[in-house]
Amino acid sequence: MAAGYLAGPGQHAGPCYEYCQHSDCNATRNMAQTGCYICQEAIGYNIGFFNDPEEGLVHRLCYLRSIEKGGQE
C-alpha cells in the first residue's frame, strides 16, 4: 500500500493559498487538519499518511513505528 500525500496550499494540486469556497480545497484542508489516530497530531501537508477504513487517517511513520513495536498503540 502506497502512502498518500496532501500538497500544501498554493502548491501544484494543493488547495488555494487563500481560503476559498472550492469543495476540493476545503476537503484537502479538512483532511490535513484531521488528527492521526495514533499520535493525535494533524495529518498535515507533504507528509505520508494512510487512510485505514476502520480507524481513519494515520501518519505513515506512526503506523510503521506501531508495527515495529508489535502492534498499534
C-alpha positions as CSV (number, residue, x, y, z in Angstrom):
1,M,0.0,0.0,0.0
2,A,1.4,3.4,-1.0
3,A,1.1,6.4,1.3
4,G,-0.9,9.4,0.2
5,Y,0.3,13.0,0.4
6,L,-1.6,16.2,0.5
7,A,0.0,19.1,-1.4
8,G,0.2,22.3,0.7
9,P,-1.7,25.5,0.0
10,G,-0.5,27.2,-3.2
11,Q,1.4,24.1,-4.4
12,H,0.5,22.2,-7.6
13,A,-2.5,20.0,-6.8
14,G,-2.9,21.7,-3.4
15,P,-5.6,23.9,-2.1
16,C,-5.7,27.6,-3.0
17,Y,-3.3,29.6,-1.0
18,E,-6.0,31.9,0.4
19,Y,-9.2,30.3,1.9
20,C,-11.8,29.9,-0.8
21,Q,-15.2,28.2,-1.4
22,H,-13.8,25.3,-3.6
23,S,-15.1,22.0,-2.4
24,D,-11.8,20.2,-3.2
25,C,-9.8,22.8,-1.4
26,N,-12.0,22.5,1.7
27,A,-11.8,18.7,1.6
28,T,-8.0,18.8,1.5
29,R,-7.8,21.4,4.3
30,N,-10.1,19.2,6.4
31,M,-8.0,16.1,5.8
32,A,-4.8,18.0,6.7
33,Q,-6.4,19.1,10.0
34,T,-7.6,15.7,10.9
35,G,-5.7,14.1,13.8
36,C,-3.6,10.9,13.3
37,Y,-5.3,8.1,15.2
38,I,-2.0,7.2,16.8
39,C,-0.3,10.4,17.8
40,Q,-3.3,12.8,17.6
41,E,-1.3,15.4,15.7
42,A,-2.7,16.9,12.5
43,I,-2.0,14.8,9.3
44,G,-0.7,18.0,7.7
45,Y,0.7,18.6,4.2
46,N,3.5,16.9,2.3
47,I,3.7,14.1,4.9
48,G,2.9,10.5,4.1
49,F,-0.3,9.1,5.5
50,F,-2.6,6.1,5.2
51,N,-6.4,6.0,5.4
52,D,-7.4,3.0,7.5
53,P,-11.1,2.2,6.7
54,E,-11.7,1.2,10.4
55,E,-9.5,3.7,12.3
56,G,-9.2,6.7,10.0
57,L,-6.1,8.7,9.0
58,V,-2.7,7.8,10.3
59,H,0.8,9.2,9.6
60,R,2.9,6.7,7.6
61,L,5.7,6.9,10.2
62,C,3.3,6.5,13.2
63,Y,1.9,3.4,11.5
64,L,5.3,1.9,10.7
65,R,6.5,2.6,14.2
66,S,3.5,0.9,15.7
67,I,4.2,-2.2,13.6
68,E,7.8,-2.2,14.7
69,K,6.6,-2.1,18.4
70,G,4.5,-5.2,17.7
71,G,1.0,-3.6,17.4
72,Q,-0.9,-0.4,17.2
73,E,-0.8,1.8,20.3
